[in-house]
Amino acid sequence: MTEAHPSGFTVVGNHLAQHRGLSCLAIGLAVHIQSLRDGSPVDIRSLTERFPEGRDRFAAALRELERHGYLERRRERLADGTWTTVTYAYNNPAATSARRAREAAADAVPEVGPGPVPKPGRAPRPPVPKPSTPPPPPVRATAPAQVRAVSASPRRPPLPTPSAHAPALHRSAADLLAGLREREPRLALSERDVRRLAPAVAAWLERGVRPDAVRHALTGGLPPEPLHHPAGLLAHRLTALLPAPLPTTPARPSVDPLQNCDRCDRCDRAFRAPEPGRCGGCAGSYAAPSPTEDA
């Protein structure tokens, strides 16, 4: 049964969903890219961290989409002088090609207007050519389905860190990371990666997560393909799967110690008080004897 989506949906044409020249992975990747916002990272490294497929499969799928007109990758220069690769995604390549052809045909038609009438006996002067105007800059996609995805240096959330400096906790975290290759040989980390990821593991341990649970979160459900960037995968999991801190336990109220009533001749009852004295019954009903009575 089909239900309507009131919000949070992406319109995909049947020319893509039922394309006979694209693989299933390429069709799914095109749908995912069209659902992203302008500026979202769609480079191979970001895709491998987001999905279980490997680099080779994503590279082949991107080439398929580029070959059939659903993607276009350009080298553009930024304002600071550096170069970056910008990926343009098109939700309807046939309509985009037709529009560009119409715009090119309109630019190629010369302007026709009344020319000067030549005088008798004189040869008409050749028309003075107008200075050529540079072509307009390419129109960048602004529709939600035409994603302009920058694939250079995407911003990632910072790695978690513990709230307090604890050398013993950092050593345990480093030992845990270095020992991951015993359970999963593909997670053999360099010493530099261990130092970079150790504070994130220490943040997990600080929040009461047992070391076995941390190992399971880092090694469970790995893709079957070779891991080209194991440190990047671990950094993503340590950040995205960070457990919430345990709720703080309220401090128990202090309990006064037991005291014996100092009216030993008549009471000697035990009661709780911060200092020795008389119990509540003796303090209200007994008056201290005067010096004459004691004599």
Buried (B, 14 or more C-beta within 10 A) or exposed (E): EEEEEEEEEBEBBEBBEEBEEBBEBBBBBBBBBBBBEBEBBBBBBBBBBEBEBBBEBBEEBBEBBBEBEBBBBEEEEEEEEEEEEBBBBBBBBEEBEEEEEEEEEEEEEEEEEEEEEEEEEEEEEEEEEEEEEEEEEEEEBEEBBBBBBBBEEBEEEEBBEBEEEBEEBBEBBBEBBBEBEEEBEBBEBEEEBBEBBBBBBBBBBBBEBEBEEBBEBBBEEBBEBEBBBBBBBBBBBBBEEBEEEEEEEEEEEEEEEEBBBEBEEEBEBEBEBEEEBBBEEBEEEBEEEEEEEEE
